[in-house]
Amino acid sequence: MASPSLIWCGAFGVFPNSLYARMPMSQDRFSLLGSDFPAVSTDAWHRKIEEDLQGAPFEVRLVWTPPEGFPVQPFYRAEDLDAIPEEQRRAARPARAATNSWHIRQDIASADVAHANRRAREALGRGATALGFIFPPEPRNSPGIRLAAPADRARLLDGIPLAETPIHIDHPAAARSWLTTLTEVAARQGAPAAALAGALVIDPLAWLARQGHLAFSKAVDEMHGLFLDVDASGTALHTLCADARPFHEAGASAVQELAFGVAAASEYLALLTDRGIAVTQIARRLRFILPVGTRFFMEIAKLRALRVLYAQLIRAYTADMEAPPPYTEARTSRWSLTRYDPHANILRATTQAVAAVLGGCDELTIHPHDAAAGPASDFALRIARNVQLLLKHEASLDAVIDPGAGAYYLETLTDQLARHAWALFQQIEARGGLLEALRQGFVQREIQAVREERTHAVATGRQVLVGTNAYPNPEETLPDAAPPPAPPDAPPAVAISEETITIAPLPTHRAAEAFEAVRRAAEAHHHRTGHRPTAFLLSFGPSAAAKARAAFSRNVLGCAGFAVRDNPVPGALEEGIQAALESRADLVILCSANEAYLPAAPTVNAHLKDGGCNALIVVAGDPAELPTALQEAGVDAFIHRNQNLLEALTQLQQRLGISPQA
């Protein structure tokens, strides 16, 4: 029997068999163990599975199609690797000699220079090995460091050992000035220019994708000038960036992130080679920014697939050069951040971080768990660092290079991502490159289709966001139901001219936003009127069905900010109706078996009306054959697993006069 592709391993779920192979078991002993079992063919596995499914279609029950658009099988065998060229499998692996070490990066965005410097030095003293300094665009009313004078640049770097610490300056408007500051401060510290690492980046494509307009030719001139300055400086700084964040945060799939990210790299290669710069020079200065989401194995494969795609891209530009591995800056996903139950973000970020590390990132930034609510707290920054320290020093994830190598599932997933992303990349190239694809709206349309699919999965509960669309903390509220912080400001309005390119900008979203807006609407209503929307669970009849539907209703209505009260006498209809009247609830939820609803609904409706209660009567469940009869009996609405729960909750709030929040 072929060795299994994956084995169960503790809290992280499953680890690839290549990691298991590094455990202290001799190859002879492992082979001897395998020889005790007869070989089982893939056809035999399929026949056995179909037998166990008892007639249910294999393809329907066990094969799933993620937003990436290709089918994922329930199991893979060694024979699946035969279709993947060995050269491609080698390209997927990080080119590292000894360890899987990565830089632990922390971003600093404190407005005050002295405070930012203090936070930076504290971060280095507590485990960070790389720093990012974030500056606001103009006008300056968004998060970031404020510089009152040129001398503030040197003050910001005071006490930071530049020879040992990669520095990332997110300040495109002053990037060339920062190069002078960095080299001068390094010289005063006695550090050679060659020791300076990190990034000074001007990224016209990412800026255009986010903002929708840019004097693109001028921005490319600035990018070219910065490249020449940095190349002449002798530093190891990156100046070019293929940034997948605008696509990821607009809701793109992994295939789209890879394709559009590689297309950005291709665009910059074309622009700079046309200006006489060699591909080898460009490759040394290029980095990729790749956000990492919560789908564990897909995200590991995404980082591996990037290396495959980059090798193909470089070969397309020059067959004489062996592509260096792309420098990959991984960042945990902003798309998956939630404002409610923010501590759940720590768990999401940990999953994302493990995937990034096992995928072979060179540098990792974990967004603080409270980042969706505004500037990060010191506690959240510390936790973000400590997650990486635990992965490195406790879990020893830096000890094994590319543990996914040889795992049938991960190798196949890597291949599928690379193939589909390359096909999409070729479509972009056929349209004239990423810039033209953005101008034509092709990129925006492709992402919108996936975003709608992903947001629908959240709205229907098929994708669970703990604390937001499932398992809410009913006591949690946001301060004064305040709206979330505004995204960073756009640059000042510019006069549209021949030099300015305008496109439909990519929106920035989080998966939780729509559900958060529904819950904030209830909180704002409570804050404004003093009345919290309330639902009464009138459970009656068969115990099992009543309990199950009451639990479902409590969960769903809590996600919309309703206070939920239970029937004090479960199972008893008459006593439950009286308790509902006394609760003065806005909603009365009937929780029972389908067959119990039609006999009970007229009684409930009559008693509530006679008692002066104008509550909406809602049935928990989907009695498909009875909706008209139930509505005639006084039922106002239904909630069940087969509907768009977000729409159902929004409609209930609107009928209660609760206005949606922007």
C-alpha positions, -999 to 999 in steps of 0.1 A, spaced: 0 0 0 14 34 -9 23 55 21 -4 80 31 -1 115 18 -10 131 51 -11 120 87 -29 133 118 -7 153 140 -19 170 171 -35 205 173 -24 215 137 -47 188 123 -26 171 96 10 173 85 25 162 52 42 128 50 75 144 41 76 158 77 68 124 91 96 109 70 120 131 90 110 115 123 134 89 138 122 58 119 145 41 95 135 37 59 139 -1 62 115 -2 91 90 20 73 92 -2 42 88 -33 63 56 -19 78 42 -11 44 50 -46 31 26 -61 56 -4 -48 36 -14 -57 1 -14 -30 -25 -48 -13 -31 -55 3 -64 -72 36 -68 -102 19 -85 -106 -3 -55 -106 27 -32 -133 43 -54 -154 11 -54 -152 9 -16 -161 45 -12 -191 43 -35 -203 12 -16 -201 31 16 -220 61 1 -249 37 -6 -258 51 -39 -250 88 -33 -229 102 -62 -192 103 -54 -186 135 -73 -214 153 -55 -208 141 -19 -170 141 -18 -155 162 -45 -157 200 -39 -149 230 -60 -134 260 -43 -135 296 -57 -103 287 -76 -125 268 -100 -110 233 -101 -123 202 -84 -105 189 -53 -106 152 -47 -111 136 -13 -79 117 -15 -47 116 -36 -23 88 -44 14 85 -54 3 81 -91 -11 117 -90 25 130 -89 33 113 -122 15 141 -141 37 168 -124 71 174 -141 100 169 -117 114 203 -128 81 220 -116 82 202 -83 118 214 -78 108 250 -87 81 249 -60 106 244 -32 124 273 -15 161 276 -24 174 274 12 204 256 24 198 247 60 167 261 77 132 274 70 139 306 89 119 338 81 119 374 92 94 383 119 82 417 108 63 443 127 47 474 112 48 507 131 22 534 124 23 556 155 18 592 145 44 606 169 80 600 158 93 595 193 66 570 201 71 552 168 108 549 175 101 536 210 77 510 196 102 499 170 130 494 195 107 475 218 96 453 189 132 444 181 140 438 218 110 414 220 116 392 190 109 412 158 137 409 132 123 433 106 104 466 108 80 484 85 74 522 89 40 533 76 33 569 65 -1 583 56 -8 596 21 -19 632 17 -42 646 31 -28 634 64 -58 623 84 -52 585 82 -30 562 103 7 566 99 39 584 111 39 622 108 73 638 100 74 675 109 109 680 95 135 661 74 156 655 106 127 634 119 138 606 96 170 601 114 153 604 148 129 576 137 158 553 131 177 562 163 190 531 181 179 507 154 208 485 141 204 489 103 231 462 95 210 436 113 174 448 107 156 449 73 138 483 72 107 487 50 97 523 43 61 527 31 64 563 19 65 564 -19 64 602 -21 97 605 -3 113 571 -12 144 586 -28 150 609 2 147 579 25 175 562 6 198 591 15 187 589 51 192 552 54 227 552 39 238 582 60 225 566 93 241 533 84 274 550 77 272 567 111 266 533 127 296 519 109 275 496 87 284 490 51 258 499 25 256 463 13 242 454 47 211 475 43 181 453 35 144 458 33 124 478 8 119 513 -6 91 508 -31 72 528 -56 44 506 -69 23 524 -95 1 493 -103 -10 487 -67 -17 525 -62 -37 526 -94 -57 495 -85 -67 509 -51 -72 546 -60 -85 544 -95 -65 572 -110 -28 580 -114 -4 599 -136 10 565 -145 39 575 -168 52 600 -142 49 573 -115 69 549 -137 96 575 -141 98 579 -104 100 541 -100 128 539 -126 147 567 -109 145 551 -75 156 518 -90 187 534 -105 195 552 -73 192 520 -52 211 500 -77 240 525 -76 239 526 -38 252 491 -33 224 482 -8 203 451 -8 171 470 -7 141 460 -29 125 487 -50 100 468 -70 69 451 -57 43 428 -71 16 433 -46 -14 410 -45 -31 428 -16 -54 450 -37 -67 418 -54 -70 398 -22 -87 425 -2 -112 429 -31 -122 392 -26 -100 375 -52 -94 337 -53 -59 323 -48 -57 317 -86 -65 354 -92 -40 366 -66 -12 346 -82 -21 355 -118 -25 392 -111 6 393 -89 27 376 -116 11 399 -142 23 429 -121 58 415 -120 57 410 -158 45 446 -163 75 459 -143 99 436 -161 86 449 -195 87 485 -184 122 484 -171 138 461 -197 124 486 -223 145 512 -205 177 491 -208 178 474 -174 188 437 -174 164 410 -161 191 399 -136 192 434 -121 154 436 -119 151 402 -103 174 412 -75 152 442 -66 118 425 -68 96 412 -40 61 398 -39 35 406 -13 12 377 -8 -17 378 17 -24 345 33 -60 334 41 -76 308 63 -78 278 39 -48 261 53 -36 238 26 -47 261 -3 -25 289 12 5 266 16 1 256 -20 -3 292 -31 31 302 -18 46 271 -35 28 278 -67 42 314 -68 77 300 -71 67 278 -100 50 307 -118 79 331 -112 104 306 -126 82 303 -157 80 341 -160 117 346 -159 122 319 -185 98 337 -207 120 368 -205 154 351 -208 162 315 -213 199 321 -203 191 328 -167 181 304 -139 154 323 -120 164 332 -84 136 323 -59 112 352 -55 114 371 -22 80 366 -7 66 389 20 35 371 35 9 390 54 -21 377 72 -54 384 56 -73 416 62 -103 400 44 -107 376 73 -105 401 101 -136 407 122 -146 434 146 -167 412 168 -150 386 189 -116 400 179 -97 373 198 -110 349 172 -87 368 149 -57 354 168 -68 319 159 -73 328 123 -39 346 122 -22 316 137 -36 293 110 -26 318 83 9 322 98 15 284 100 5 282 63 28 310 53 58 295 71 52 260 58 47 275 24 82 290 26 77 327 31 108 349 36 91 374 58 58 374 77 36 402 91 7 393 113 -19 419 115 -29 427 152 -61 410 162 -78 444 168 -67 459 135 -102 460 121 -113 484 148 -86 511 144 -49 516 155 -35 485 171 -30 483 209 3 474 225 -12 441 237 -23 432 201 11 440 187 28 418 214 4 389 206 11 393 169 49 390 176 45 362 200 25 340 176 56 340 153 80 334 182 59 304 193 60 290 158 97 294 156 110 286 190 83 263 204 68 245 173 102 246 155 86 253 122 119 268 111 136 234 113 121 218 82 124 232 47 92 227 25 75 200 45 48 199 18 73 184 -7 61 149 -17 27 152 -1 3 140 -28 -24 165 -19 -1 196 -16 19 187 -47 -13 183 -67 -28 214 -53 3 234 -61 2 221 -96 -35 230 -101 -30 265 -87 0 271 -109 -17 258 -141 -49 278 -136 -30 309 -125 -8 307 -156 -38 303 -179 -53 334 -164 -20 352 -166 -19 344 -203 -54 359 -207 -41 391 -191 -10 391 -214 -32 387 -244 -51 418 -234 -18 438 -233 -7 432 -197 -21 440 -163 -24 478 -169 -46 473 -200 -66 446 -182 -73 470 -154 -83 497 -179 -106 474 -197 -122 463 -164 -113 427 -170 -96 423 -136 -124 440 -118 -151 418 -134 -131 386 -127 -127 395 -90 -163 407 -86 -176 373 -96 -155 355 -70 -162 381 -44 -200 377 -48 -196 339 -44 -175 343 -13 -198 369 3 -228 347 -5 -211 318 14 -208 340 44 -244 353 41 -258 317 39 -235 304 67 -216 280 44 -185 299 55 -184 304 92 -169 334 109 -169 326 145 -184 354 166 -198 372 135 -222 349 115 -221 321 140 -216 316 177 -218 353 187 -211 366 222 -245 381 230 -231 405 256 -205 420 232 -212 454 217 -190 479 199 -185 513 216 -216 534 209 -222 513 178 -196 534 161 -189 528 125 -156 511 116 -126 533 109 -124 547 74 -98 532 51 -67 553 44 -75 584 25 -71 586 -12 -46 611 -26 -58 646 -33 -81 649 -63 -61 654 -95 -70 671 -127 -78 644 -153 -54 649 -183 -39 628 -210 -12 617 -186 -37 605 -160 -50 569 -162 -84 563 -147 -100 529 -139 -127 515 -117 -108 510 -85 -108 477 -67 -129 479 -35 -114 469 -1 -136 446 18 -137 422 48 -158 391 47 -175 401 79 -186 436 70 -222 429 59 -230 408 91 -213 434 112 -235 461 97 -266 442 106 -255 438 142 -244 474 145 -278 485 132 -294 467 162 -269 483 186 -274 517 172 -312 513 175 -307 504 212 -284 533 217 -308 557 200 -341 545 215 -331 527 247 -348 495 235 -328 465 225 -345 444 198 -357 412 215 -367 377 203 -386 352 224 -380 315 216 -414 298 219 -403 262 219 -431 236 221 -440 201 210 -414 174 202 -384 180 224 -356 171 200 -369 193 172 -378 222 196 -343 222 212 -325 220 179 -344 248 163 -342 270 194 -304 266 195 -303 275 157 -325 305 163 -305 317 193 -273 316 173 -287 333 142 -306 361 160 -276 368 182 -256 375 151 -281 403 143 -279 419 178 -312 405 192 -315 398 229 -329 363 230 -352 349 257 -362 313 262 -395 297 269 -394 291 307 -416 260 303 -401 242 272 -427 221 254 -458 238 268 -475 260 242 -501 278 264 -475 287 291 -451 297 263 -476 321 247 -482 338 281 -444 341 287 -441 356 252 -467 382 260 -449 391 293 -415 394 275 -428 422 252 -405 408 225 -403 421 190 -401 386 175 -418 354 186 -399 325 171 -419 292 169 -395 263 175 -409 228 170 -412 201 144 -427 209 110 -459 191 115 -466 210 148 -465 245 132 -498 246 113 -520 236 142 -502 259 166 -498 291 144 -534 303 145 -535 299 183 -503 318 188 -514 346 165 -548 350 181 -535 350 217 -507 375 209 -531 398 191 -557 395 220 -529 404 244 -520 435 225 -487 421 212 -476 432 178 -446 410 176 -437 394 143 -443 356 143 -414 337 128 -411 300 122 -378 283 127 -375 258 99 -383 253 63 -417 236 60 -415 238 22 -450 224 17 -467 248 41 -455 284 37 -487 298 22 -509 281 48 -487 293 76 -487 328 63 -524 328 62 -524 316 98 -504 347 108 -467 337 103 -447 367 92 -413 351 83 -391 320 83 -355 314 93 -337 282 83 -304 269 70 -314 268 34 -318 306 30 -297 337 28 -296 344 65 -281 378 60 -311 389 38 -336 373 62 -322 391 92 -320 424 73 -356 421 63 -367 413 99 -349 444 112 -364 466 85 -399 454 94 -391 464 130 -380 499 118 -343 493 125 -323 512 99 -292 497 83 -258 512 92 -235 525 65 
